[in-house]
Amino acid sequence: MSFAKEIIETFLDWVLKLLPTSPFTSFINACSDMPYLGWFNWFVPVGQMIAIGEAWLVAIGLFYMYSIVLRWIKAIN
């Protein structure tokens, strides 16, 4: 069992190494050094906005996926 897990982890590590690095790393590191970022997040809750946006995108994506599947099986027009 652990041998299979090790093979899967090695394969996934290899796949992740094929992907390019994030182009936003330097921007994120520069933003973390801003002393007023906490105050800005208090006035404009960016983290909560991102979470709500992600939930909205997931809901819309699921709706479209379900509608495509139902059209394939001819359950809806």
C-alpha positions in Angstrom: 0.0 0.0 0.0 2.8 2.5 0.9 4.6 1.5 -2.3 1.6 2.5 -4.4 1.3 5.8 -2.4 5.0 6.5 -3.0 4.7 5.9 -6.7 1.6 8.2 -6.9 3.4 10.9 -4.9 6.5 10.7 -7.1 4.4 10.9 -10.3 2.4 13.9 -9.0 5.7 15.6 -7.9 7.0 15.1 -11.4 3.9 16.5 -13.0 4.0 19.6 -10.7 7.7 20.2 -11.7 6.6 20.3 -15.3 4.3 23.3 -14.6 5.8 26.8 -14.8 6.4 28.8 -11.7 3.9 31.4 -10.6 4.4 34.8 -12.3 2.8 36.5 -9.3 5.4 35.4 -6.7 7.3 38.6 -6.7 4.1 40.7 -6.6 2.8 38.7 -3.6 6.1 39.0 -1.8 6.1 42.8 -2.4 2.6 43.1 -1.1 3.3 41.3 2.1 5.8 44.0 3.1 3.2 46.8 3.0 2.5 48.0 6.6 -0.9 49.5 5.7 -2.2 46.3 4.1 -4.0 45.2 7.3 -5.9 48.5 7.5 -6.9 48.3 3.9 -8.2 44.8 4.4 -10.2 46.0 7.4 -12.0 48.6 5.2 -12.2 46.5 2.1 -12.4 42.8 3.0 -10.5 41.4 0.0 -10.3 37.9 1.4 -14.0 37.6 1.9 -14.7 39.1 -1.6 -12.4 36.4 -3.1 -14.2 33.6 -1.1 -17.6 34.9 -2.3 -16.4 35.1 -5.9 -15.0 31.6 -5.8 -18.3 30.3 -4.4 -20.2 32.1 -7.1 -17.9 30.7 -9.9 -18.3 27.2 -8.5 -22.1 27.5 -8.4 -22.2 28.9 -12.0 -19.8 26.2 -13.2 -21.9 23.4 -11.6 -25.1 24.9 -13.2 -23.5 24.8 -16.6 -22.1 21.3 -16.1 -25.5 20.0 -15.0 -27.2 21.6 -17.9 -24.8 20.2 -20.4 -25.1 16.7 -19.0 -28.9 17.0 -19.0 -28.9 18.1 -22.6 -26.7 15.1 -23.5 -29.2 12.7 -22.0 -32.0 14.7 -23.6 -33.7 15.5 -20.2 -34.0 19.2 -21.1 -34.1 21.3 -24.3 
